[in-house]
């Protein structure tokens, strides 16, 4: 009987491939951004509809912005407006590559 490899072992092995690692890191940053946007909105107690009204846009635009599977890459000004609508400032940080 073959032993099943769990996901963490599979991921660790796959990340040994430099091309896979690079693509994974690109996607991870997008996923983390969208997860933070959703968390920020929820902490602020706003629904997508309420946030859309504050930003003078449609709920579908907020949904698309927060969707982790969306292929769109939001403009920096959009993220700034999103944060300000909830009383936050955007902070950008640069981290040296290894």
N, C-alpha and C positions, 0 to 999 in steps of 0.2 A: 504494500500500500504506500503510495507516494505522500510525502508530507507537503501540506499546502504552505506556500510562502505568503505571509501576511503583507498587507499593503506597505507598511513602513520598511520592510526588508526589500520589497520590490522598488520602492521609491529611492532608497539608499543606493541600490545597485544601478538604477537608471541614471541617478545624478552623477555617477562616475563618468558618464559620457559628456564631454565638454559641450557639444552642440545641444544636447537635451537640457543640460544644466542652464545654459544661456537662455533658452526659450522658456524654461520653467521660471527662472528669475524674472523675466519680462512679464509673464502672466501673473506671477505672484504679486508684483507691485500693483498691477491693475486691480487684482482681486482685493488686496488690502485697502486700496483707495476707496473702492466702491463699498466695502464693508464698513469703513470709517464713516462714509457719508450717511449710510443707513443708520448707524449707531448714533451719530450726531443728531440726526432728525428725530429719532426716537427719544433720546435723552431730552431733547427740547420739547417733547410732547406734541409734535406736529404730525399730521397725516400727510401723505403725498399731496392730497387735494389742498390742504391748508398751506403747505409750502409753495405749491404752484401759484396760489392766489397772491402770496407775498412777493413772488418773483415775477408776477404778471405773465405767467405762461400756463401751459396745459399740464394736467396730471400725467399724461402720456410722456411728456418730456422728462419729468422727474423720474418716472418709472424707468425710462430708457437709460437715464444717467446712472441710476442705482443698480441696474441689472448687471450682475456679474458675467452674464453670457453675452452681453452687448458688445458689438465690435467697435462702437463709437469711442473715440478718445476725446473727452471733454476739453475745452479750452481752459486755460488757467483763469481767465476772467469769469467763466461760468462757475468754477469751483469757489472762487472768491465771493461771488454773489450768493452762492448757496450758503457758505459759512456765515456771511454777514446777515443774511435773513434770519439766522438763528442766534445772532449776538456773538459770533466768534470771528476771530481774525485767522487768516491762513498763514502758516509758517512753513517755509520750505527749507530743507536741510540737504546738504551734499555730503556724501560719505565716500571716502576714497576706496577705490576698487582694490581687491587683494592681488 
